[in-house]
Amino acid sequence: MAEQAKPKSSTRRQEIREHLLKAVDAGIEPVPISVMYRFGMILIGGVMLLLPVAYLVLLLLLGHTIYWHAVYWHEIATAQVKIAPSDWAGAQIAGSLILGPVVLLFLLKPLFYRDPLEQGKPQRLKESAEPFLFEYIAAICDSVGSPVPKSIRVNCEVNASASFRRGFSSLFSDDLTLTIGLPLVAGMTVRELTGVLAHEFGHFAQTAGMRASFITGHINYWFIRAVYKRDGWDEQLANACGIWDVRIAVFIYAARAGVWMSRQVLFVLAWLGNAISCLLMRQMEFDADRYETRMIGYNVFGKSTQRLRQLGLADFMAMNDLQRFSAEERLADNLPKLIVSNVPHITPEIRKALREQQRAQKTGLFDTHPADPERIKNARLERTEGIWTMPPGLENCSATILFDDFERLCRVSTLEFYQARLGEDFDKKRLTSTDDLVSERDAEFESRKALDRYFQVHLPIMQPLPLSESANETPDNPRETVQHVKEARQALLKSVPEYRALCHRLEKAESLMLRTGEALACLDCGLRISAGQFDLKSVRRRDVQEMHERARDGVQHIAASLMEFESNASLRLTNALQLVNVSAVASRLTNAEAICEEMQRLVPEALFVSSLMSELGTMRILFRRLAALFNQIEKNKQNRRLIEKIIDQMQKLHKRLEGIRDQMKDHDYPFNRDKVILTLVRYVLPEIPEEDNLFGLVMVTQDLYQKLAGLQVRLFAHLAQAAEQVETVIGLPPLPEPDFDKGNVVAQREDS
């Protein structure tokens, strides 16, 4: 049976491909280029070519000025004319001969910049490996009237692009490259991707526009680099300002001022060039959109635009997934699949927000692409359904139909992505099945939903979470334990509205306590600060001290008020988990043996991680005060008290980090997989920088917060999911998904 199914599937695939070739066979109506567009392109190209001329004129004027002053000085010297020290002309000549060459040198320096070697190009496809893709692309090119690309490349970006294959060498030929982002193929229908390709081939058809854009883009890039790029010479000139000899320092500061002024001139040229270049590129996008619309229709164009936004967000979500997987020393072996797997997790609320953001988007002066509303409006002016048509039922087939071995391409491109980003740090042994990782991640999503349902609130993740050490014990009286669960659940639900409001107030009180603490640390060092720096009404020492004490008392009072909810939460969760050890309950659980084993392993780790979170409060204060003090160092380099205070805070922070690391050394990471076995130290705090390494301490502390807080939520989510199953067995159905937006509005009203 399996052997018969394969030819049938192959026949169906071939049938769809034949329809696809027919879908683009008709050819779109030619897109005319208006006289104004041609005139504008010539004007823009001319202006951009004048910018390098302006730069050369600036060099010549400066060089001539230096030469003229040198000749004049030589004439004065040979004529033995005496110049008084107060003679302004003499000072001007001497200054120009000293400062002029320095400024000229820094203006000439950008001519010798060399870009770093490109770290590998996207994977190039062979026609023998993907014959239908090449055939389909050639058919689209014939339909839109554009040259066929000489090479086709693929990568892991949510984008497609048209470019000259060999840069300047291909500028005056049809030697073009098409680059296709594989996430587009994985996440779009074949009709949507056809529109994207038609858009890129619209650029191919704009041969003059592409050439003008290429030249203006490179000119503009050079000017921006000349303005902003800094090297060792700039550092040496800046460091030379510390020379104590005033006579020398004056000339050095003057030289820096001259360099700064010359760069401002280049900045104006770069600003003008960037604005002009972006104007040209936006017009080219409008023009290419017309090709896309005439191919697939204006309705599908609008849907495709929204789809691109969703895939862009999914790409961001996938990078967050990779960050977590990387911390566990695992990497997805198919990045396009990982990206597309996040699309279903874009909730209706987020989709609505994306649409609203899209409608509100405006085109800026330096945007290379027009805003989506303008592009959609421009597409609707075409008033066409497009030439691309397929039989009913085939319009929405996946774009992967164009490829013969899409999975292999994705894995190879993913490998190239890691090699380019990680370099020598990339270890191929970390590659893990994307299907397995996605399955684990989706299971984590479900457990976090269970956590929200179970407690009906967003628990404050920087606080220890509620759980008793007896959670893994077998209850002496199961019936009584069941009753405790029911009573605690009822009491917890009654206190949810008040708890949400209290959490909102706690967040505000903690923020004020931290900000006033930072301000006090600065004032203790004798620094002059402003109220705006810390979002305070006053920065008088007495006022700040009073606000800090009120905020601290408020935090303590609110924390005490939270105890009722947290006590009921702990009682409910602890008793529900105890029932896992009761055979009458366990026998009715799904995967009871796995749940029991997981609870025995996770409960002690949840208690331990929660205890660590209680220690992060003091560490958080140290960290925030250290950051606030360091922000003042630039303007107060001679303040000895400030320096000593920063060193003291760094030493305390370093000691705290060592203490936490010592506590974790005997614990394993609670979510180890068969492939990689991690200790908790290796996952959370693999190394501690030296106590004089401020940047390293800051980065490690931030990473510690993020990983411990995330680990605590993950642990309690698994516990809550198991407890929710137990409650279902004893007749308590899962609670509904909480409406946190509504709760936040209520909290804000009560707070006001």
N, C-alpha and C positions, 0 to 999 in steps of 0.2 A: 504493500500500500504506500509506503513512504517513497519507494522508487517511482511510483506512478505520479505522486503528488508533485514531485520536483519539476518534471517536464511541464506539467499543467501550470505551475507557478511561473516558470520561465516563459511559457507561451503568453500568459496574461501580461507579464512585464513587457514583452516585445510588442504586444498589442497597444499598451498604453504609450509606449515610446513612439510608435507610428502615429498615434493621434497627436502627440506633442509636436512632432515635426510638421504635421498638417496645420496645427494651431498657429504657427508663425510663418506659414508659407505665403500668406497673402501679401505681406509687406505693408508697413504703415504709410500714411500720407506724409510726404516730406515735410520736415519742420523748417520753415523759412527763417532766415536770419535777417532781421530788420536793418535798414540803413543806419539807424541810430545806434544799434548794437555794434555794427562794424566801425562806425565813427568813434564811438566811445572806447572800443578796444584799441584803436589806433592812438587815441588821445592818451589813454592810460599807459599804454606801452611807451609812448614818447616821454611822458612825465617820469616814468620809472627809470628810463635810460638817462634822464637828466640828473637823477640823484647821484650816481657815481661821478658824473661830471662836476657836480657841486662839491663833492668830497675832494676831488683832485684839485679844483680851484682853491679850496681851503688850504690844502697842502702847499700849493704854489705860492699863495699869498703869505703864508707863515714863513716859508723858506726864503722868499724874497725879502721879507721884513728883517729876518735874521742876517741875510747877506748885506742888506743896505746898512744896518747898524754896525756890522763888522767893518765894512769899508769906511764908514764915517768915523768909527773909533780909531781905525788905522791912520786916517788922515790927521785926526787930532793928535795921536801919539807921535807921528812923524813930524808934525808941525810944532810939537812940544808946547801945545796950548794947555795952560794950567786951568783945571776945573776945580772949583771950590766944592767942599763936601756937601754944601747945601744946594748946589746947582742941580735943578730938577732934570735938565737935559742929560747931564752925565749919569745920574742915577737911572734914568730911563734906558739909556744905551747899555749900561752895565747889566741892568736887570734883564733886558731882552736877550743879551748874549748868554746869560746864564740860564734863564727860564725858558727862552724860546726853543733851544735844542731839546730840552726835556719834554716840552709839550709836543714838539714835532716827532720825537721818538715814540711817544705814547699814541700819537695819531697814525704813525707808520706801522706800529706793532700789529694791528689787526690784519695787515696784508700777509703776514707770515703765519697766521693761525692755520692749523691743520686739524681737520675733524678726525676723531678716533675711528679706527677701522670698523666697518659695519660688522656686527656680530651675527653673521649668517642671515640669509634671506629665507622667506617662506618657502615651503616645500614646492618644488616644481613638478608638475604632472607630465606624464608621458602619454602621447596619444594612443599608443599601443595598450596602455593600462586602462584608460578611460575613453574608449572610442566614441561612445554615444555622447558624452559630455562635449567633446570637441565638435562633433557633428551638430549638436543642438546649438552650441554657441555660434558656429559658423552660420547656421540658419537664421539666428536672431540678428547677427551682423548684416546679413543680406537683406533682412526685413527692414532694418532701420537705416541701411545705407552707410554703414561704417566699415573701416578696415577690420580685418580679422586679427586678433592679437597673436603675436609671434610666440608668446609663452603664457601659460596659465599657472598660477601659483595658488596655494591654499594656506591658511593659517588659522589660529584660534581666536581671532578678533571678531567682534560683532560688527562687521563692516565689510564693504567691498570697495575696491579702488581701481582706477585706471592710471597708468604711469608710463613714462618712457623707459624702455627695458634697460638701456645702458646710459641713462642720464643725458648729458650734453651730446654724447656720440650719436644718440638716436633722435636728436631734436628736429632734424629736417628730413625725417623719413617716417614710415609707418611701422617702425620697430616698437611695438607697444606691448605692455604686459597687463593682464587682468589678474587681480588678486581677489579671491573669494574667501570670506570668513566662513569656516565650517559650521559655527553656531547658527549662521543664517540658514544654511542648508538643513540643519537638524531641526530648526524651529519654525520654518516657513513652509507654506504650500508651494507647489511648483509654479503656480500662477504668480504668487507674490515674489518669488525669487526671479522669475522671468522678468518681472517689472524692474527689479533691482539691476539685473544684468542689462536690460534695455537702457536704463538710466546711465550706467557706466559706458555703454557703447555710444550713447548720446554724447558723452565727453570725447570718445574716439572720433566721432563725426565732427566735433569742434576742433579741428586740427590747429587752426590759427589761434583759437582761444586757449587751447592746451599749451601751445608753445609760449604764448604771452604770459599765461599764468605761471608756467615753469620758470621763465626768466625773472618775472617780477617777484616770485616767491623766493628765489635764491638771492636776489638783490636785497630784498627786505630782511631775510634771515641774516645776511652778512652785516647789515647795519645794526640789527638788534644785538648780535654777538659783539660787535665793536663797542656798543654802549655798555653792555652788562657783564661781559666776560672779564674775569679778574684772574691774574696769575701771580707768580712770584715777584715780578717787578712791582706790581701794585702793593703787595705786602711789604716789600722793602721800603718803598716810598712812605707808606703809612707808619711803619716802625721807626723810620728816621725822624719822625716828628717828636720823638721822645728825647732827642738830643738837647742837653741843657744849655749849650752855647746859643744865646739868643741871636747872635749875628748869623749863625748858620741856619737856625730854626726858622728865621723869618723867610729866608729864601726857599726853604723846603715847603713851608706852608703856602708860599706864593706859587711854587711849582704845582702843588696839589690843587690849588685854586684854578690855575691855568688848565690843568688836565681836566678838572671838573667842568670848566666852561666849554672846553672843546668837545667834551662828551655831550654836553647839553645841545650843542649845535648838531651833533650826530643824532641825538635823540629826536630833535625836531624833524630831521630828514627821515629817520626810522618811523616816526609817528605818521608822517605824511605818506610814506611808502606803504606802511601797513594798512592804512585806511583805504588807499587806492587799490592795493592788491586784494583786500577783502571785498571791495565793491565789485571787482571783476569776477572773483570767485563766486559771489552770490548770484550774479547774472548768469554765470555758466550753470549753476545749479538749477535756476529757473528754466533755462533752456533744456537741460538734460531731463528735468521733470516732465517736460512736454513729450519727449520720446517715450518715457515710462507710461504716461497717461494714454498715449495713442496705442500703446501695446496692450495694456491690461484694463484700461478704463478708469475714470476718475473716482468711482466708488471704491474699487479695490485699492487705488492709490492711497486713499484716506485710511483704509484698514491696515494697509502695509506700513504706513507711517506709525500707527499706534503699536503695531506688532514690533517694530524696531525699538520703540521706547520700552516695551515690556522685556524684550531680550536684553536691552542695555541694563535694566534693573536686575534681571536674572543673572547677568554677568557679574554685577556687583555682589549679589548674594553668593554666587559661586566662589568668588575670591574670599569671602568670609568663611565659607566651608573649607576652602583650601588652607586657610590660616589655622583652623582648628585641627584638621587632619595632619597638617605639618607638625603641629605641636605634639601629636601622637606618633610622629615619625612615619607618616603614611601620606601618599600622594595618589590622587585619582589618575587612572591610566587613560581616561577618555574625557578630556576637558569639555569639548562641545556637548557631550551627553550630560555632564554635570551641570553645565549652564542651563540647558533646556529643561532639566529635571526640576529647576527652581520655578519655572513659569506657573505650574499649578499652585504653588505656594504664594503667589501674588493674590492677595485677598480682594474681594469685591470693593472693599473700602480703599485699598491702595490703587486699584484700577481706576476708581472714580477720581482719586486725587491726581493720578497721572493725566487723566483727561482734562481735569480742571487746570492743571499746570500747563498742559499743552495749549489750551485755549487762551491762557493768559500770557503766553510767551511773546516777547517782543524782540525784534532784530536790533542788535547793537552795532555800533560803528565798526567794531573789529571782529564781528562774527563772520566766519568763512561760509556759513550756510544760513539761508533765510530762516526765520521762525516758521514753525510748522503751520500755523494758521495762514500765513502768507503763501506757503507752498501749496496747501490744499486749495486755497482760493484760486491760485494760478492754474492748478490742475482742473478745477471745475469749469474754468473758462473754455477748456477744450471741448466740453459737452460731448464726450464720446464714451461708448462702452468698451472700446478697444477691439482689436482684431483677434485677440487670443480667445479661442472658444474650444471647449472640450465636451464630449458627450456627457449627459447627466450621470452623476455619481463619480465622475473622475476629476471634477473641477478642483477639489480640495485634497488631491493626493499629495503625499509628502514630496518635498524637493529632493529627497534622497534617491528617488527613482532615476535621477540623472546620472548617478554614480554606480559603478560596478562593484567596488570594494570600499564602501564608505567607512566602515568600521576601521579598517587598516589605516586609511588616510588620517582618521581622527587620532588614532594611537600614535602614529608617527609624528603628526603635528604637535600633539601634546608633549611628546618627548623633546622636540625642538624648542617648545615653549619653556620647559623647565631648564634645558641646557642654556638658553639665552638669559633667563632670569637668575638662575642660581649659580651658573658657572661651575666651578670646581666643587661647590657644596652639594651639587646634585648627586644623589645616590640612587641608581636604578633599582636597587633592592627595595626601595620604599614604595615602588609602584604597586597599587592595590586595585583590585577590580572595582570599577566605578559603580557597577550594579550593587555590589556589597556595601560600598560606602553610602550610596543613596538610600539603600534599604535601612541602614543603621540611622542615617540622618532623619529619615521620615519617621522612624520609630521614636526618635528623640522628640520630634515635633509633637507626636501624639502624646508622649508622656508629659510634655510641658502643657499641653491643653488640659490633661488630667489634673496637673498641679493647679492651674487656674480654676478649673471646675471645683476641685476639692475644697480650696480655701476661699474662693470667690473674691480674692483680692490679689494685687501684685505685692507679694511679700517684699519687704525692704532687704535687698540682697546683700547689702553691706553690713547687716546685722546677723547675729546667730539666729538660726531658725529653730522652731519649737519641736523638740523630740526628747523623750525620756530614755535613760539607759536600759530600762526594762522592756524596750520594744521587741526584743527577740526572745523574751521569756514566754513559757507556756502558762496561760492563766489557770489559777486554781479553780475558778468558777466561771466557765465560759458564758453561762446565761447572764451572769452579773456583768461580765465584760461587754457583752452585746448591748446590755442596757446602758452601760457607761458610754458606748459609742453613740447610741441614739440621743442620749441627753446632751452630750458634748456637741454633737452636730446641730441640735436645735438651738443651743445656747450660742454657738458660733454664728449661726445664720442671723440671729437677732442683733448681734453686735457688729455685723459687717459694715452697715452704713457709717456708724460712728468710727470704726477702725479706719475706713478709707479717708474720712475727713482728718482724723488724727495723723495719719501717715503724711498727708499733704502738709499739715502744720509742722510736723517733725522735720520734713525736708526743708522748709523755709527757715526754721529755727537753727538747724544744723548749718545751713548755708551762712546765716548771719554770724553764728559762733565762729566758723572758720574764717570768714572775711575779717571780722574784728580781731581775731587772733593774729592774722597776717599783718593787719595794720599796727597792732601793738608791738609786734616783733620789729617792725620798721622804726616805730617811734622810739623804742628802747635803744636803737642804734643811733639816735639823733638825726634821723633822716627827715627831710621835708617831703611830705606826701600830700596828695589831693584827695578829696572825698570821692571824686569820680573814679579813681584808680581801684577802689574797693567797693564802689556802689554804696557809700554811706552818706548820711546827712551831714555829718561833721567829723573832722579828724583831730579835734582837740583831745588831748590825752585823757582828760577826765570823762569826756563824753563817750569816747571809744571804750574806755574801761567799763563804764556803766552799761553800755549796749552789750558788751561781751558777757558781763555777769548775768544780765537779764536773759540773753540767748542761752547761756549755759543752764541756768535754772529752768528755762522753758523746755530745753531738751530733756532734762531729768524728769520734769513733771509729766511731759507727754509720754516719755518712755514708761513711766509708772502707770499711766492711763491705758497703755497698750497691753498691759499684763493680763487683763481679763480675757481679751480675744486670744492672746498667745497661749494662755493656760488652757483654754478650751480646745485650741488647735492642737496642742501637744497631747492632751488627754485623748482626743478623738483619734489622732494618727497613731499614737502608741498602742491604744487598745485594739484598734483595727489590725495593726501588724501582729499583735500577739495572737489574734485569732487565726493567723496563717498556720500556727503550730497546732491547731485543733483539728484532728482528723476529720471530724464531721464537716468542717468548713473547707479544709484543703481538698477533700475528695470532690467538691463541686467547683473548684477553680480550674480554669484552663491552664494547662502546663503547670500544675501544682508543684511538682518536684523542682522545676526550674525556678519558680517564684520563691520557694522556701530556701533554696540554695542561694539565690540572689540576695534575699533579705538578710541571711546570716552574714553575708559578705559586705553588704552596703551599709547596714545600720551602724556598725562601729566606725566605718569611714565617714559617714554623715555626721556622727557626733564629733569626731576628731576635727574635720574640716570646719564645722560650726564653731568649735572652740578656738580655732585659729582666727576666724572672722572677728571674734570678740577682741583679739589683740591688735587687729588692724586699725582700730579707732585711734589709738595713740600714734600709731605709725602714720596714719593719714594726716594728723595734725602736724607732725614733724615734716612730712613731705610738702604740705601746702605752705608752711612757713618758710621752708628752705627755698621753694620756688619763688615766693614773694620777695625774699631777700636778694636772691640772685638777680631778679629783674631790676634791682636798684644799683647793681654793681657798676654799670657802664658810666653813670653820672657821679659815682662816689668811690672812685678807685683809691682815693687817699684816706678813706674812712676806716681806721684800724678796727674800731668796734664792730663794724659791719663785716669785715673780713674774718675776725675772730668768731663772730656769731655764726657765719656760714660754715666755717670749719667745724665748730662745735656741733651744729645740726647735722652735718655730713657724718661725723663720727658716731653720733647717736643713731642715725638712720642705718649706718653700716652695722652697728651692734645689734639693732633690732632684726635686720635681715639675717645675720648669723644665728641669732636665737631661734627664729622661725625655721631656718634650714636644719638646725640641730634637732628640732622637734619632729621634723618630717622624715628623718633619715631612715627610720625603721618601717616606713609605710610604703606599700606599693600603690601605683596608680590604680584606682578602683575599676577602670574600664579597659583593662588590658585585653588585647586580642591575641590569638594564637601566634600571629606572625611577629609581633613586637611585644616585648615585656619591658615595661617602664617602671621605675620607682617614682614615687611622688615628687621627690627632689628633682629628678631629671625632667619631669614634666613641668613643674611649677617654677623652680629656682635652680636651674642647672649650674649657674656660676654667680658669684658675687664680685663685682668690681672692687678695686682698691678704694679705700675710704677717701682718697683725694680725687677720685674720678667722678666729678659731679654729674656729667652727662650720663655715664654708665649707671650710676645709682638711681637717677631719675627714671631711666628707661626700664631698669630691672624692677623698680617698685611699681611702676604702672603695669607692667606685665604680670606682676604678682597679684595685684588687685584684680585684674581682668580674669586671670585663670582661676584664682581661688573662688571668686564670686560665681563665675560660670560653672565651676565644678560643684559648688554647693547647690545651686539651682538644679543641676543635672541629677545629683544624688537624690534630692528631695522630690524631684519629679518622678523618679522611678519608685520611690516609696509611696508617693501619693497615688500612682497608677495601681500599685498592688493593693493599697488600702481601699481604693474605689471599687476594685473587683470584690474584695471581701464584703464591703457594705452592700453590694448588689446581691451577694449570696444570702445575707441576713435580712433581705427585704427592703433595703434602702437604695432606690434607683439613683444613678448618677445625677448630679445637679446640672442645670443648664449652663451653657457658655455665658460667662459674665459679660455685661456691657460696661467696660472700663471707661469709655468716653462719657457715658452718662454719669458714672460715679465721680469722675474728675470734675464735671460741671457742678455737681451737688457739693463736692468738697470745697470748691472755689467760692460758691455762694455762701456756705457756712463760714468760711474763713473771712469773707468780706463783711 
